[in-house]
Amino acid sequence: MTVQATDADPSTRERILAATATVLGRHGMTKLSISEVAAQAQVSRPTLYRWFASKRELLDAFVVWERQYYERAVAEATAGLPPAERLDAALQVIVEYQQSYPGLRMIDIEPELVIRRLSRVIPLMRQRLERLATGPDPGLAVATAVRVAVSHYLVRSDDDADFLAQLRYAARVRHPAPRVGP
């Protein structure tokens, strides 16, 4: 169990988790170095261990942090939008999220681990996006869009506009007209 000092700055935890993403992009999970994460986060190893008692605990927290980061981004992007525009906003988050990975990606380093993880992530992603979908047969449309997103993750595309266009097509989302006025 993690022991957190009461005077510890929560931003330290965030820095450590963000640093974990960067280091994972370099070496993957099996070769993750706690020392390198600490250096990347600009904290000492003892500080890192105050937040995360072990490498396993750090990785478990990272998975939760990454999922929460994505969910917050979708919630912020869709807040206040009419229902017909929410799925499109979520698709834009997916494109931004995938393009934000630093350097190499986990799929490039540890494909077996990523494929196992995708088998758990795909149903969750589909379920969350279905809540934002409208129109005929939203389940099929969202399932297709998720498969397109996974394909782009596996074989990275540098063309964000093309990736978004493919997601929109798969999800049967028409690009909404630009909003006019406040």
Beta strands, then each sheet from edge to edge (+ up, - down):
end
